């Protein structure tokens, strides 16, 4: 387990899956710590790649193989850690993925970079899956851009479109989520009194919904794409 502490914030990261297992500010949970609830692992944040949601005709598992692969730590300081995965999965061999978790005075940046070292285009429609902590005793209420929502209503994931920025309120805590290219956001919770997942994605469940890859989901040989989420406190 890797720990980084800076700017009154702390993250812990597990190389197996490149999992962000906890994120706190001044000792208070921003994300619900990763734990087992009803026999399933919940909490923290994990990347969903190469696909968010079902794999559809690709045969890929739900949310892809990033969270089940062992990543190598490539860089670490007090305020950041970078992990790298050289892919050996069918259809994605030759790709290199790097995840960087970077603490800053304003919050946390999470960046997935994908470089296609293969000789053919590959399909990528990733996302991030953070579990935002709700206050103890919460009835599931939260806000997005000032409008009231309730996690009870999101036992099945639902998608909203954003401009690339949204204001999230969880009890007394307020965050701004910023991502320039992850503008389709999933809302989901299996434990509405504990957390709400607000999950920025490139294209939602596109692997299942669109068997033929749209051009924006194809990464050409020799090219690199970045998918970034900033949680601003």
Buried (B, 14 or more C-beta within 10 A) or exposed (E): EBEBEBBEBBBBBBBEBBBBBBBBBEEEBBBBBBBEEEEEBBBBBBBBBBBBBBBBEBEBEEBBBBBEBEBEEEEBEEBBBBBBBEBEEEBBEBBBBBBBBBBBEEBBBBBBBBBBBBEEBBBBBBBBBBBBBBBEEBEBBBBBEEEEBBBEEBEEBEBBEBEEBBBBBBBEBEBBBBBEBBBBBBBBBBBBBBBBBBBBBBBBBBBBEBEEBEEEBBBEEEEEBEBBBBBBB
